[in-house]
Amino acid sequence: MRIIGIDPGTRKVGYGVLEVNAGRGRAVDYGVIKVPVKLHFSEKLCLIYDEISTLLKHFEPDAASIEETYVTQNAKTTLRLGHARGVIMLAVAQQKIDVFEYAPRSIKQAVLGNGAASKQQVQFMVSQLLRVPQSSLEEDAADGLAAALCHGMRKSF
């Protein structure tokens, strides 16, 4: 089974592609889509949609695991993050890929056993679990891989 995990954002979108075979997970690819700050918001959404669509066509995952929106003190930030998640989910749905959503705490709990873990702790644990050099793993990419791991673990990984 191939799972793409996605950590949505409006400036950075982390992703990780995980291959699960015989109870073992292997990182196929991971990275961060960096969205230029100077773009208008609608252009940012188009870029996110296009980049996610390209990844989906290239890796052909069986499932997508997407981090749910967390609510911040700033309503505008929360709404913008929701828009980014929306275009990501649209790209996934158009490829007829099953979408699974997990709260940030659930993802951290699945990977670390601690729902309040820091981004650095997630990065370290993902690098250890998947034998990926921590130096090559940006925090947002680690979050994408963690989302994929969370789904894989829930599906008897």
N, C-alpha and C positions, 0 to 999 in steps of 0.2 A: 504494500500500500504506500502511496506517495501522498504526503501531506504538505501543504504550504501554510505556514504560520505567518500572520501579518500583524504588526504593531502599527496601527494607524497614527498619522500625524499630518499636520499641514506644512511643516518645515522638513520633517524627516519621516519616512515610512520604512520601518524595519521589516525585513522578510527573511524567512528561512525555509528551505525545502528539505524535508526529512523523508528518507526511504526506510520503511519498516518491513523487515523480513524475519520470520522465525523468532519473534520476540526481541529482535535487535534493531536499534535505530542508527542510521548513518546520515550525517549531514551531506546532502548533495550539493547545495549551494546556499549562500546567505549573503546579505548585504543591506545597504541602505539606499533608498531613493532620496536624493537630496533635491529639495524644491527651492529654486531661486527666490529669495526674499522679494526681489523687485517685481515679480509677476503680479498681475491683478489676481484677486482670489479666484475668479472663475477660470483663469488660465492655469492656476495651481491645480484646481480640481481636474481639469482636462489632462494635465501632465500626469497626475497620479493615476487617473483612469487608464491612460495610454501605457504607462510603464507596467502597471499591474496586468493589463491585458496581454502585453508582450511576454511577461514572465509566465502567465498561465498557459499561453500557447506553446511556449518553449518547453516547460517542464511537465505539462499535462498531469497535474495532480488529481488524485481521486477525491480529495477533500480539502477544504480550506478552514483553518482555525483562526478566528479573528478576535482580537482583544476588544471587549466591550468598552464603551465610552465611560470614562470616569467623570464625575461632576466636579468642576472646579469652582472657586469663589467667583470667577469671572464668567458670567453667562455667555458673553460673546465668544470666548475661547471654547467653551463647551459646545456651543452650537456649530462653530466652525469645524471642530473635531467630528461632530456628527455628520456634517456634510462630507468630509473626507471618507469616513466609514461608509457612507451611502454610495459614493462612486466606486469604492473598492468592492462593496457587496454587489453592486450592479455588474461590474466587470466579471466577478465570479459567477453570478447567476446566469449571465449571458453565455458562459462557457458550459452551462449545465453541470456545474460542480457543486456538490453538497457543501453548505456553509454551516459552521458551528461557531457559536459565540461563547466566550468565557470571560468572566470578570477578572480583572487584574489580580485580585487576591486569590482566586481559584487557580490561576496559572502558576503563581508563585508557590502556592500550597502544594500543587502537584509536583513541581520541579525541586523545591527546596524543603518542603514540609513546614514552611513559615510564610503565611500570607502577607506578612508585613516586611518582607525582605527588601533590601535596597536594589537598585539597578546593578550596582557593582557585584552584589552577591549572586544575582541571577546570571550575570555575565560569567562569573567564576564557575558556578555550578554547571551551566550549559557547556562551557569549554571542557570541563572534567567528564561529564556524562557522554559527550559526543567526540571526545578526543580531538578537539579543535584548538589550535593555538590561541590562547587568550589575546595575544598581541594582534591577531588578525580579525578579532571579533569585536566590532563596535557594539555599544550597549543596545542600540535599537535593533541591530541584527540579532543579538542574543535574545531580546524580547520576542522577536519573530520566531526564532527556533524554539524558545520556551513555549510559545503558543502551540506550535506543532507538536512538541513533546507532550504537552498537557492533553491534547486530543488523542495522541497515540497511546498514552497511558490509560485513558478512559476507554479506549477500544481494545483493551487487553494486550497492550504493548508489553 
